[in-house]
Amino acid sequence: MQLIWGTTPRTLPGPAESTVKISSVVVSSFAVGLLVAAIVLCVALQLVLQRTGFGRQILAVRVNPGMASAVGVDVARIFLVVFAIGGLLAGVAAVFQGLRFSATPTMGSTPIFYALVVAFFAGPARGPLFILATGMAIGIIESESTLWLTAKLSSLVVFGLLLLYLSQTELRNVMGRATRRRRRPAPAPAASTATGS
C-alpha cells in the first residue's frame, strides 16, 4: 500500500462532521453513525447465526470442525466465508475511521490490538452482540481513565485489564488442575503373592 499510495495521510470524501447533543452530552455525528452501524451489523449477524441454516453451520464448525465435516458441512467454505465477513466488518470500520480522521497504511495497527483484547475478554463462544458490548465496555473504561491519566497512558489501562484477565485465568486453571489431582483416587496396591516351599 505504501508503494502505491505513499505514506502521506489521505482524507476520504464524505459528509462534514457535525455535533449531536444528547441531553448534556455532545458527541460527533460520525461517532453516532459508527455506533448505529455497529449495532445494525451485529444484530444482522446475530440473526444470521441463529435463524439460518448457514449460520448454524458456522456455529457447528466453531464448536467441532471434525464432526461438522463428518455430517457434510464444507469446513473450508465456512472458514472462507467467515474470513470474508470479518473483512467486511473491518472495512466498514475503516471507512468511518478514514472519514473522521484520515486514511494511512498503518491505520489498522491499533484497532487490531483492541480487537484481540476484546476477543480475549469476550471469549470465542460468544455472539456478536456480546462481543459488541464487551468492546464498548473496554472503550468506556479507557475513555474514563483519561480523567486521571494522560491520553497516551490511558492505553496502559487496557494492557492492565488484559494482564489481570490472563493472570486470573491462568491461576484458575492451575487451581483446577490441583483440585483434580487431589480428587484423583490413589492407585490400588499391587497384590502380593505369597510363595511357600
C-alpha positions in Angstrom: 0.0 0.0 0.0 2.8 2.4 0.8 4.4 1.7 -2.6 1.2 2.6 -4.4 -0.3 5.4 -2.4 2.7 6.5 -0.3 2.8 7.3 3.4 1.0 10.7 3.3 -2.3 10.6 5.2 -5.3 10.9 2.9 -8.8 12.1 3.7 -11.8 10.3 2.3 -14.5 12.4 0.7 -17.8 12.4 2.6 -20.2 14.4 4.7 -18.8 17.0 7.0 -18.6 16.1 10.7 -21.1 17.8 13.0 -22.0 17.5 16.6 -25.1 15.9 18.1 -26.3 17.0 21.6 -28.0 14.3 23.7 -29.1 15.8 26.9 -25.9 17.4 28.3 -23.6 15.1 26.3 -22.2 16.4 23.0 -20.9 13.7 20.5 -19.8 13.8 16.9 -22.1 12.7 14.1 -19.5 10.1 12.9 -19.4 8.5 16.4 -23.2 8.2 16.4 -23.2 6.8 12.8 -20.5 4.3 13.7 -22.4 3.2 16.8 -25.6 2.7 14.8 -23.8 0.9 12.0 -22.1 -1.4 14.6 -25.4 -2.3 16.3 -27.2 -2.9 13.0 -24.4 -5.1 11.6 -24.1 -7.1 14.9 -27.8 -7.6 15.1 -27.9 -8.8 11.5 -25.0 -11.2 12.1 -26.6 -12.5 15.2 -29.9 -13.2 13.3 -27.9 -14.9 10.5 -26.1 -17.2 13.0 -29.3 -18.1 15.0 -32.0 -18.1 12.3 -30.5 -19.5 9.2 -29.1 -22.9 8.2 -25.8 -21.4 7.0 -25.4 -19.7 10.4 -26.0 -22.9 12.2 -23.3 -24.5 10.0 -20.9 -21.7 11.1 -21.7 -22.4 14.8 -21.2 -26.2 14.2 -17.8 -25.6 12.7 -16.8 -23.3 15.5 -17.7 -26.0 18.1 -16.3 -29.1 16.3 -14.9 -28.8 12.8 -14.3 -32.5 12.5 -17.8 -33.5 13.5 -19.3 -30.8 11.2 -17.2 -32.2 8.3 -18.4 -35.7 9.1 -22.1 -34.7 8.6 -21.4 -33.0 5.3 -20.5 -29.4 6.1 -17.9 -27.8 3.9 -15.5 -26.6 6.5 -13.1 -24.9 4.1 -16.0 -22.9 2.6 -17.2 -21.9 6.1 -13.7 -20.6 7.0 -13.6 -18.6 3.8 -17.0 -17.0 4.4 -16.2 -16.2 8.0 -13.0 -14.6 6.9 -14.9 -12.5 4.3 -17.5 -11.4 6.9 -14.7 -10.3 9.2 -13.0 -8.4 6.4 -16.3 -6.7 5.6 -16.9 -5.6 9.1 -13.3 -4.3 9.3 -13.8 -2.4 6.1 -16.9 -0.7 7.4 -14.9 0.4 10.5 -12.0 1.6 8.3 -14.3 3.7 6.2 -15.6 5.5 9.3 -12.1 5.9 10.6 -11.0 7.4 7.2 -13.9 9.8 7.1 -13.4 11.0 10.6 -9.6 11.3 10.6 -7.5 10.2 7.7 -6.5 7.0 5.9 -3.0 5.7 6.3 -1.3 2.4 5.5 -0.9 1.7 9.3 -4.3 2.8 10.4 -5.3 -0.8 11.3 -2.5 -1.5 13.8 -4.2 -0.1 16.9 -7.7 -1.4 16.2 -6.2 -4.9 15.7 -4.7 -4.7 19.2 -8.0 -3.7 20.7 -9.8 -6.4 18.8 -7.5 -9.0 20.3 -8.2 -7.6 23.8 -12.0 -7.8 23.2 -11.6 -11.3 21.8 -9.8 -12.4 25.0 -12.4 -10.9 27.3 -15.5 -12.0 25.3 -14.3 -15.5 24.5 -14.7 -17.5 21.3 -18.1 -18.9 22.1 -20.0 -15.5 22.5 -22.3 -13.9 20.0 -21.8 -10.7 18.1 -23.9 -8.6 20.4 -22.0 -9.7 23.5 -18.7 -9.0 21.7 -20.0 -5.5 20.8 -21.0 -4.9 24.4 -17.5 -6.0 25.6 -15.8 -3.7 23.1 -18.0 -0.8 24.2 -17.2 -1.5 27.9 -13.5 -1.6 27.3 -13.7 1.7 25.3 -15.7 3.4 28.1 -13.2 2.2 30.7 -10.3 3.6 28.6 -12.1 6.8 28.0 -12.9 7.3 31.7 -9.3 6.6 32.6 -8.3 9.8 30.9 -9.8 11.7 33.9 -6.7 10.5 35.9 -4.2 9.7 33.2 -2.9 11.3 30.1 -4.2 10.1 26.7 -1.0 8.2 26.0 -1.1 6.4 29.4 -4.8 5.6 29.1 -3.9 2.7 26.8 -2.0 1.1 29.6 -5.3 0.6 31.4 -6.3 -1.8 28.6 -3.0 -3.6 28.9 -3.5 -3.8 32.6 -7.0 -5.3 32.2 -5.7 -7.8 29.7 -2.9 -8.8 32.1 -5.3 -9.2 35.1 -7.6 -11.3 32.9 -4.9 -13.6 31.7 -3.4 -13.9 35.2 -6.7 -14.8 36.9 -7.5 -17.2 34.0 -4.1 -19.0 34.4 -4.5 -19.0 38.2 -7.9 -20.6 37.9 -6.6 -23.2 35.6 -3.7 -24.1 38.0 -6.1 -24.3 40.9 -8.4 -26.5 38.9 -5.6 -28.9 38.0 -4.5 -29.1 41.6 -8.1 -29.8 42.7 -8.4 -32.6 40.2 -5.1 -34.2 41.3 -6.4 -34.2 45.0 -9.6 -35.8 44.0 -8.0 -38.5 41.9 -8.2 -41.8 43.7 -4.9 -43.3 44.8 -3.8 -46.4 42.8 -4.6 -49.7 44.5 -1.6 -51.5 45.9 -0.4 -54.3 43.9 -1.5 -57.8 45.1 1.4 -59.7 46.5 1.6 -63.4 46.1 2.9 -65.5 48.9 5.3 -68.2 47.9 6.0 -71.2 50.1 8.3 -74.0 49.9 
